[in-house]
Amino acid sequence: MTSGPAPQRQRAREAALARAVDEGLLGPGSPLVGLLDVDGVLAAVEALHQAFDGPATVHHTFAAKACGLVPVLRLLAEAGMGCEVASPGELEQALAAGFTPDRLVFDSPAKTVDELEFALAHGIAINLDNFQELERVDRLLAGREPSGPIGLRVNPQVGAGAIGAMSTATATSKFGVALRDPGAVDAVIDAFTRRPWLNRLHAHVGSQGCPLPLIAQGIRAAYDLAERVNTGLGHARITGLDIGGGLPVNFDSEDDSPGYADYVAELRSAVPGLFDGRYTLVTEFGRSLLAKSGTIGSLVEYTKSAGGRRIAVTHAGAQVATRTVFMPDAWPLRVGVFDAAGRPKEGPLQVVDIAGPCCFAGDLTATARELPAIEPGDVVTLYDTGAYYFSSHFSYNSLPRPAVFGYRTDSGGQVRLATVRAAQSVREVVEESGLSHADSLVALCADDGDSPDSAEYGTKKEVEQ
Ligand SMILES: *Cc1c(COP(=O)(O)O)cnc(C)c1O
């Protein structure tokens, strides 16, 4: 038997899949499910902490958007992580999961006055995105001292990685203050000079598709700027550097490479001063903590062929694998095939497309893959989908969010499953689709002007104002 993290992860995953099939959590009545390897998640957290172990104080936060599921966030909180949030929903999820405000970092390019006030009132660390937002916080503070750290996000403009839409440090990226634009560095230095409360710099250079040297170069630019600000002011005003997340994940095989140790080694050589303890470091990893621990399992409903191409029709499509379906070259996934009992299939390989249930032709999670023969009733798996896949639902065709289960294998090889999220019911889909306003448009067309629903809208508007 082979050992090490990857084979162990594969064995645990196969056992969990068989168990889910056995218990009917994946089968004809529930044809789509997300599975999360809890030990795998904890191992990734451990690897992260180990890689950064050193004189510098480091606050590791998890980027909630990668998997905004409350039990997952609570698991991460228990494992010693903080949480990076970027919307009111993520903020509430993190608080519900048990993160105390001092363990949160609030990033968003579009923070409202209310959101900023909430963060300021609760001492939540904030990273501001631009000069207008700095001025807004000037007004909100009105001379008060904030109780949490406040940083400014910068865009080092070091260039794009392999996936344009994932590259946050291009010349024209929408995030942060673009440092290489004329006058930008002086404006940032001036902003720090005039605001004693501004004490962090933030750079998230990523994400998937960005090589490590490019990320390190971006962090180097933020570090150099912090040094310049502190030297200019004659004291260590900038006390924290938030270096973001963005470690790319290997979607081609079971290997966890690059790993956090590779990332830190790259940073240590590109920015040696970063780790000497003068700065508190903050990280915001998302994908690399969760991706390899997640699996989507789907029942094969039909198999057919068209124009000589075999097609397996499954229940996993754009609603759970949105990026893969819309950008198949940038986000290919590994696929597995299991029989109706959840056992890995073997036998001669056939070329096949794996289709989802959505009503558009491009709803394919894999094309021209060589896989063992697939039959109706089999299970097809999509690997490395623990981040940004089953947790980031796209409600095309009003397809419901699938159930998600976490699993662990005990020392006797027994798999235990726990519900992370129940499947959304069709009734819930209908309720979220305006059910309680079912008559509103018909009433609007009945031109008497005092229909019940228009009155309700009028009242709501008045309350909001
Ligand atoms: C998305 C995001 C992250 C996490 O990125 P990963 O590639 O998932 O590690 C971290 N910080 C910010 C500001 C982000 O927007």
The ligand as a Tripos MOL2 file, in Angstrom:
@<TRIPOS>MOLECULE
LIG
   15    15     1     0     0
SMALL
NO_CHARGES

@<TRIPOS>ATOM
      1 C1        -10.1440   35.9860   -3.4870 C.3       1 LIG1
      2 C2         -9.2330   36.6870   -2.5550 C.ar      1 LIG1
      3 C3         -8.3520   35.9700   -1.7610 C.ar      1 LIG1
      4 C4         -8.1850   34.4690   -1.8650 C.3       1 LIG1
      5 O1         -7.5910   34.0960   -3.0650 O.3       1 LIG1
      6 P1         -7.2070   32.5610   -3.3250 P.3       1 LIG1
      7 O2         -6.6890   32.5650   -4.7170 O.co2     1 LIG1
      8 O3         -8.4480   31.7720   -3.1680 O.co2     1 LIG1
      9 O4         -6.1650   32.1840   -2.3270 O.co2     1 LIG1
     10 C5         -7.5990   36.6740   -0.8510 C.ar      1 LIG1
     11 N1         -7.6790   38.0100   -0.7390 N.ar      1 LIG1
     12 C6         -8.5130   38.7360   -1.5050 C.ar      1 LIG1
     13 C7         -8.5690   40.2090   -1.3150 C.3       1 LIG1
     14 C8         -9.3120   38.1070   -2.4380 C.ar      1 LIG1
     15 O5        -10.1270   38.8190   -3.2000 O.3       1 LIG1
@<TRIPOS>BOND
     1     1     2 1
     2     2     3 ar
     3     2    14 ar
     4     3     4 1
     5     3    10 ar
     6     4     5 1
     7     5     6 1
     8     6     7 2
     9     6     8 1
    10     6     9 1
    11    10    11 ar
    12    11    12 ar
    13    12    13 1
    14    12    14 ar
    15    14    15 1
@<TRIPOS>SUBSTRUCTURE
     1 LIG1         1 GROUP 0 **** ****
